Amino acid sequence: MPKLYVVATPIGNLNDLTSRMREALEAADLIAAEDTRVTMKLLNQFDLKKPMTSCHRHNEEGKAPQIVEKMLAEDLTVALTCDAGTPGISDPGHLLVRACWEAGIPVEPVCGPTAVATCLSASGFDAREFAFYGFLPREKKALTDKLDAIRRAGIPVFVLYESPHRIVELTAALAEKWPQCLVCVCSDLTKRYERLYRGTAPAVLAELQANPSVEKGEYCLAVDISMLPPAEAPVQRPEAAAFMLSRVLEGDDLRQAAQAATEAGYARNEVYRAKLKIGELFEE
């Protein structure tokens, strides 16, 4: 019977390889790898030779059904790997896993290192409840909106990934928005040049800015916002028609109500549609 192993791999240090990882790779007839070149290095470490096929972010949607079809037709055991860490956690893989479930193929996870848990374990933050958001938006307004949404969610600790070229920019955004929040920034976890920074967002930002090699490595960061007061729920503005109708009921004519809505920031096309709607209502 075909089978899928979801194989977590070391996030940097090959000494984190486990016997279960090796057993899964040995048992596989085919390896579905995010990058076959990276997985080849892992196989070389175990002195294994296995056929591989690429299954990455840009081809997984079309490749997953093909792999499943091949598994069923040839009764294959497949090992799914990503470049580092656990497949499906901000890495490709979930589409293949889903396709296997839907096809009735057994799925067996082979646990291993993940930057999310490793970063949290070193942060000292109370992570009995936390959220993982992966990579946040790059554009400033979108980033601000996402941070606002994270705070409104009410979860005290969250974990992010960031590229080395944007880690300073992201930390600066956190320092500006929540200067009292605590941040633990981890660079190149488990690798030779592993480095951890911990403190308030402004303090960690200063350390990052002082590091001439800050744009090298891979970053994972945990953020503790438990000390912030609860976020206020956003005020829901009524639709233009409701706003204008309330003005009419207070004594404005339709033209005055439309002018008031425009001055209040409603879009002109929305005000125009509301004006027609209210006009039809009074005609009836």
C-alpha positions in Angstrom: 0.0 0.0 0.0 1.4 3.5 -0.8 2.4 5.8 2.0 3.6 9.3 2.6 6.3 10.2 5.1 6.4 13.9 6.0 10.0 14.2 7.0 11.3 17.2 9.1 14.9 17.9 8.5 17.6 19.8 10.4 17.3 23.6 10.3 21.0 24.0 10.2 23.0 21.5 12.3 23.3 18.1 10.7 23.9 16.6 14.2 20.1 17.0 14.6 19.5 14.2 12.2 17.6 11.3 13.8 17.4 7.6 13.2 13.7 8.0 12.3 14.6 10.5 9.6 17.0 8.0 8.1 14.6 5.1 8.4 11.9 7.1 6.5 14.3 8.2 3.8 15.6 4.6 3.4 12.0 3.3 3.2 11.0 5.8 0.5 10.8 4.7 -3.2 10.7 8.4 -4.2 11.6 11.7 -2.4 9.5 14.8 -3.1 11.9 17.5 -2.3 11.5 21.3 -2.1 15.0 21.6 -3.7 16.6 18.3 -4.9 20.1 19.8 -4.5 19.5 20.5 -0.8 18.0 17.1 -0.2 20.9 15.5 -2.0 23.3 16.8 0.6 21.1 15.2 3.3 21.1 11.9 1.5 24.8 12.1 1.1 25.1 12.4 4.9 23.3 9.1 5.2 25.1 7.6 2.2 21.8 7.1 0.5 20.8 7.2 -3.2 17.2 7.7 -4.0 15.2 9.0 -7.0 13.9 12.5 -6.4 11.3 14.9 -7.8 10.9 18.6 -7.1 7.8 19.7 -5.2 8.1 23.4 -4.4 6.0 26.5 -4.0 5.7 27.2 -7.7 4.8 23.7 -9.0 3.2 21.9 -6.1 -0.4 22.6 -7.2 0.2 20.7 -10.5 2.8 18.3 -9.1 0.9 16.9 -6.1 -1.8 15.1 -8.2 0.8 13.7 -10.4 2.8 12.3 -7.4 -0.4 10.8 -5.9 -1.4 9.2 -9.2 2.1 7.7 -9.4 1.9 6.5 -5.8 -1.4 4.7 -6.4 -0.4 3.2 -9.8 3.0 1.9 -8.6 2.3 1.3 -4.9 5.1 3.8 -3.9 6.2 5.1 -0.5 7.2 8.8 -0.8 9.1 10.9 1.6 8.3 14.6 1.5 11.1 17.0 2.5 11.7 20.8 2.6 15.0 22.5 2.6 15.0 22.9 6.4 12.5 22.2 9.2 9.1 20.8 8.8 7.2 20.6 5.4 4.1 22.7 5.3 5.2 25.2 8.0 5.9 28.3 5.8 7.3 25.8 3.3 5.7 23.8 0.5 4.1 20.4 1.2 0.6 20.9 2.5 -1.0 20.4 -1.0 0.7 17.0 -1.4 -0.3 16.0 2.1 -3.9 17.0 1.5 -3.9 15.1 -1.8 -2.7 12.0 -0.1 -5.4 12.2 2.6 -8.1 12.7 -0.1 -6.8 9.7 -2.0 -6.8 7.5 1.1 -3.0 7.2 1.3 -1.7 6.9 4.8 0.3 9.9 6.1 3.0 9.5 8.7 4.8 12.5 10.2 8.5 12.2 11.1 9.0 15.0 13.6 12.2 17.1 13.9 13.5 20.6 14.4 11.5 23.6 13.6 12.6 27.2 14.0 9.3 28.2 15.5 9.6 26.0 18.6 13.3 26.5 18.9 13.0 30.3 18.9 10.1 30.1 21.5 12.1 27.8 23.7 15.0 30.3 23.9 12.8 33.4 24.3 11.7 33.0 27.9 8.2 34.2 26.9 5.1 32.5 28.2 4.1 30.5 25.1 1.3 28.5 26.5 -0.7 30.4 23.9 0.9 31.7 20.8 0.3 32.3 17.1 2.5 31.8 14.1 2.2 34.2 11.2 5.2 33.3 9.0 6.3 36.2 6.8 4.4 39.5 7.2 3.5 41.9 4.3 6.3 44.0 3.0 4.4 47.2 2.1 4.3 49.6 5.0 0.5 50.1 5.2 -0.2 46.4 4.8 2.3 45.6 7.5 0.7 48.2 9.9 -2.7 46.7 9.2 -1.5 43.2 9.9 0.1 44.2 13.2 -3.1 45.9 14.2 -5.0 42.7 13.4 -2.5 40.6 15.4 -3.0 42.8 18.4 -6.8 42.7 18.1 -6.6 38.8 18.0 -5.6 39.0 21.7 -2.9 36.3 21.6 0.0 37.4 23.8 2.9 35.9 21.9 3.5 35.4 18.2 6.3 34.1 16.0 7.5 35.4 12.6 10.0 34.6 9.9 11.9 37.4 8.1 14.6 37.7 5.4 18.0 39.0 6.4 17.5 42.0 4.1 14.3 43.1 6.0 14.9 42.1 9.6 16.0 45.6 10.6 13.0 47.2 8.9 10.6 44.8 10.6 12.2 45.3 14.0 12.0 49.1 13.5 8.3 48.8 12.7 7.8 46.8 16.0 9.8 49.3 17.9 7.8 52.2 16.5 4.4 50.6 17.1 5.0 48.9 20.4 8.2 50.2 22.0 7.5 48.3 25.2 7.1 44.9 23.6 9.7 42.2 24.1 11.4 40.6 21.1 13.6 37.6 20.7 15.4 37.6 17.3 17.2 34.4 16.4 19.7 34.3 13.5 20.9 31.0 12.0 19.5 28.7 14.7 21.6 25.6 15.4 24.3 26.8 12.9 27.9 27.7 13.6 27.2 31.5 13.7 23.9 31.2 15.6 23.1 34.5 17.4 20.2 35.5 19.6 19.0 39.0 20.6 16.5 39.5 23.3 15.0 42.6 24.9 12.6 45.5 24.2 12.1 46.1 20.5 14.1 49.4 20.5 17.0 47.7 22.3 17.1 44.7 19.9 16.8 47.1 17.0 20.0 48.9 18.2 21.8 45.6 18.5 20.8 44.6 15.0 21.9 47.9 13.5 25.3 47.6 15.2 25.9 44.2 13.6 27.8 44.7 10.2 26.7 41.2 9.2 23.0 41.6 10.0 22.1 41.0 6.3 23.5 37.4 6.5 21.6 34.4 7.8 18.0 33.3 8.4 15.8 34.9 11.0 13.0 33.8 13.2 11.6 36.1 15.9 9.2 35.8 18.8 7.3 38.9 20.0 5.7 39.2 23.4 2.9 41.8 23.5 1.3 40.6 26.8 2.1 43.8 28.5 0.0 45.9 26.1 -3.5 46.9 27.1 -6.3 45.2 25.1 -6.8 46.7 21.7 -9.9 48.7 21.2 -12.4 47.3 18.7 -12.5 49.4 15.6 -15.4 51.7 15.3 -17.7 50.6 12.5 -18.8 53.5 10.4 -22.4 53.4 9.1 -23.0 53.2 5.3 -23.4 56.4 3.5 -27.1 55.9 3.0 -27.6 55.4 6.7 -25.5 58.4 7.6 -27.4 60.6 5.1 -30.8 59.3 6.2 -30.0 60.2 9.8 -29.1 63.7 8.7 -32.4 64.1 6.7 -34.3 62.9 9.8 -32.6 65.6 11.8 -33.7 68.3 9.4 -31.2 68.4 6.5 -32.5 68.4 3.0 -31.0 65.7 0.7 -28.4 68.1 -0.8 -27.2 69.1 2.7 -27.1 65.5 3.8 -25.0 64.6 0.7 -22.6 67.5 1.5 -22.2 66.4 5.1 -21.4 62.8 4.0 -18.8 64.1 1.6 -17.2 66.2 4.3 -17.3 63.2 6.6 -15.0 61.3 4.2 -17.5 59.1 2.3 -16.5 58.5 -1.4 -18.4 60.7 -3.9 -19.7 57.7 -5.9 -21.0 56.1 -2.6 -22.7 59.4 -1.7 -24.2 59.7 -5.2 -25.7 56.2 -5.0 -27.0 56.8 -1.5 -28.6 60.1 -2.6 -30.5 58.2 -5.4 -31.5 55.5 -3.0 -32.9 57.9 -0.4 -34.6 60.0 -3.1 -36.4 56.9 -4.4 -37.4 56.0 -0.8 -39.1 59.4 -0.3 -40.8 59.2 -3.7 -42.4 56.0 -2.7 
